[in-house]
Amino acid sequence: MHLLLEFKRSDIEVVATFTETRPGNVAIFPDGRIFISMQPLDNPMYRVIELALLKNEWVRVYLSTLFFPC
């Protein structure tokens, strides 16, 4: 199944910036959850993180390295 979405520039919002490592790929699930893989060349502590909206503020949820070993 392929889903094509069209966005206007006004629809796009920056929800996170990174200084320690670079993001690789971003995946937005249909329920709105946002997952980001981290650039492996930077040797990140976590390979995948989730961004979550908590009390009107975006926070990073670090997924266990047991499931995503570096």
Contact map, one row per residue, 1 for C-alpha under 8 A:
1110000000000000000000000000000000000000000000000000000000000000000000
1111000000000000000000000000000000000000000000000000000000000000000000
1111100000000000000000000000000000000000000000000000000000000000000000
0111110000000000000000000000000000000000000000000000000000000000000000
0011111000000000000000000000000000000000000000000000000000000000000000
0001111100000000000000000000000000000000000000000000000000000000000000
0000111111110000000000000000000000000000000000000000000000000000000000
0000011111110000000000000000000000000000000000000000000000000000000000
0000001111110000000000000000000000000000000000000000000000000000000000
0000001111111000000000000000000000000000000000000000000000000000000000
0000001111111000000000000000000000000000000000000000000000000000000000
0000001111111100000000000000000000000000000000000000000000000000000000
0000000001111110000000000000000000000000000000000000000000000000000000
0000000000011111100000000000000000000000000000000000000000000000000000
0000000000001111100000000000000000000000000000000000000001000000000000
0000000000000111110000000000000000000000000000000000000001000000000000
0000000000000111111000000000000000000000000000000000000000000000000000
0000000000000001111111100000000000000000000000000000000000000000000000
0000000000000000111111000000000000000000000000000000000000000000000000
0000000000000000011111000000000000000000000000000000000000000000000000
0000000000000000011111100000000000000110010100000000000000000000000000
0000000000000000011111110000000000000110010000000000000000000000000000
0000000000000000010011111100000000011110000000000000000000000000000000
0000000000000000000001111100000000011110000000000000000000000000000000
0000000000000000000000111110000000011100000000000000000000000000000000
0000000000000000000000111111000001111000000000000000000000000000000000
0000000000000000000000001111100001110000000000000000000000000000000000
0000000000000000000000000111110111100000000000000000000000000000000000
0000000000000000000000000011111111000000000000000000000000000000000000
0000000000000000000000000001111110000000000000000000000000000000000000
0000000000000000000000000000111110000000000000000000000000000000000000
0000000000000000000000000001111111000000000000000000000000000000000000
0000000000000000000000000001111111100000000000000111000000000000000000
0000000000000000000000000111100111110000000000000111000000000000000000
0000000000000000000000000111000011111000000000011110000000000000000000
0000000000000000000000111110000001111100000000011110000000000000000000
0000000000000000000000111100000000111110000000111000000000000000000000
0000000000000000000011111000000000011111000101111000000000000000000000
0000000000000000000011110000000000001111111100100000000000000000000000
0000000000000000000000000000000000000111111100100000000000000000000000
0000000000000000000000000000000000000011111100000000000000000000000000
0000000000000000000011000000000000000011111100000000000000000000000000
0000000000000000000000000000000000000011111110000000000000000000000001
0000000000000000000010000000000000000111111111100000000000000000000001
0000000000000000000000000000000000000000001111100000000000000000000001
0000000000000000000000000000000000000100000111111000000000000111100111
0000000000000000000000000000000000001111000111111000000000000000100111
0000000000000000000000000000000000111100000001111100000000000110000100
0000000000000000000000000000000000111100000001111110000000011110000000
0000000000000000000000000000000011110000000000011111000000011110000000
0000000000000000000000000000000011110000000000001111100001111000000000
0000000000000000000000000000000011000000000000000111110001111000000000
0000000000000000000000000000000000000000000000000011111111100000000000
0000000000000000000000000000000000000000000000000001111111100000000000
0000000000000000000000000000000000000000000000000000111110000000000000
0000000000000000000000000000000000000000000000000000111111000000000000
0000000000000000000000000000000000000000000000000000111111100000000000
0000000000000011000000000000000000000000000000000011110111110000000000
0000000000000000000000000000000000000000000000000011110011111000000000
0000000000000000000000000000000000000000000000001111000001111100000000
0000000000000000000000000000000000000000000000001111000000111110000000
0000000000000000000000000000000000000000000001011100000000011111000000
0000000000000000000000000000000000000000000001011100000000001111101100
0000000000000000000000000000000000000000000001000000000000000111111100
0000000000000000000000000000000000000000000001100000000000000011111111
0000000000000000000000000000000000000000000000000000000000000001111110
0000000000000000000000000000000000000000000000000000000000000011111110
0000000000000000000000000000000000000000000001110000000000000011111111
0000000000000000000000000000000000000000000001100000000000000000111111
0000000000000000000000000000000000000000001111100000000000000000100111
